[in-house]
Amino acid sequence: MKFSVNYFRTHSGKAPVEQYIDDIDNKEERAEILSALKGIQEYGTEAVGVEFRQIEGKLWELKIKTHGNQHRIFYAVMKGNEMVLLHAYLKKTPKAPLREIETAKQRMKQLMEERR
């Protein structure tokens, strides 16, 4: 199943995940993340170098490993296989920190309200 990958935007028009990726200093690492997202668009859940994990309900997590770092991107799948990237962070602990999950849930709630 292929996905259409889009970025969640705040009311002010900012895309937090896009900003997260842009703020990564290492160009190769940034390119690897973008390549993984492109792979998801082309190959869906069969994309190389990406793991998918359900967090709760419609909230899912992408696991992308790059140069020894592990990036996590929370997302929701909408109608028509649209993947909306909600929140991203650099993994530093074994479990996802509660505040990161809560941020993603809040953005997903806002997204669902806007799409009604």
Phi, psi and omega in degrees: 000121177278156179237149168263113185266122179230160180259134171297139177239137177287174178301331180276357177096359180280147177248099185304320181289320177299319178295318178303312180296315180299329183279354178288120185293321183284113183299322181294320179295316178300316180296323179295319179295314179297323178295319178297318179295322177294320177300323178296320179296322184275322187240359179062225183288354177269004181301140181283139174081013181229136173247146180244137180215131177281131179268305182190125179056238181275358181272124181234167181227136171263137174246119181235120179263133178218133174036046178085349177262153176238116180260143178238135177231120176275143180210166174232145176258126181257185179301147177072027179060033175275121177262122179251117180281119188262315189202144180225152176203163177270122183288128179231349181231160182301321180252153177295126178301139182304321182295327178291318178295318180297320177299314179297318179297319180297317179292323178295319178300315179298317179300313181297321179294320181292331186267004180291000000 
